[in-house]
């Protein structure tokens, strides 16, 4: 879910079961970092994975919470329980974990989502600076400055994509000579 939506771990952990609408493919995020509720569309393929999860979750003997994600004992998942499984997945995949702040971190899935989304939109010929307000709202940023770093990351990782976008608006910016 984190990789397919770019939502924060805490937003996923706080999801209520009633806020995961798999018929209409969206999530309602209520418990967000910035305190603003938002609607997040999700893909049909992610909805299908969530349907399968719900089916397996229904086999638990008793669920003690109204959250979407639950532990095997039927209680609410926590950031720590996700962290435990994240580290297990990294270990199985043979990916070296460099430490809590050095990664790879679950939060890096959010960054990957944003960069891949911007790269796809650039390939489709979209002007990323017109897209930024939409992406900013989608991922729950309060300012465009917070989202702008994803455009910069995208330009560093995919310079050929942004050269197409840059050529569209070159007349807007003055031509400066480097000193």
URQUITA-V96656 format. One record per run of one state. SS is the DSSP state (hx for helix, st for strand, lp for the rest). FROM is the first residue (numbers start at 1). TO is the last residue. If there is no record, write none. Layout:
[[SS	FROM	TO] [SS	FROM	TO]]
This chain:
[[lp	1	1] [hx	2	5] [lp	6	8] [hx	9	13] [lp	14	15] [st	16	16] [hx	17	19] [st	20	21] [lp	22	25] [st	26	29] [lp	30	37] [st	38	41] [lp	42	43] [hx	44	57] [lp	58	66] [st	67	67] [lp	68	69] [st	70	70] [lp	71	75] [st	76	76] [lp	77	78] [hx	79	93] [lp	94	106] [hx	107	123] [lp	124	127] [hx	128	139] [lp	140	143] [hx	144	157] [lp	158	158] [hx	159	168] [lp	169	179]]
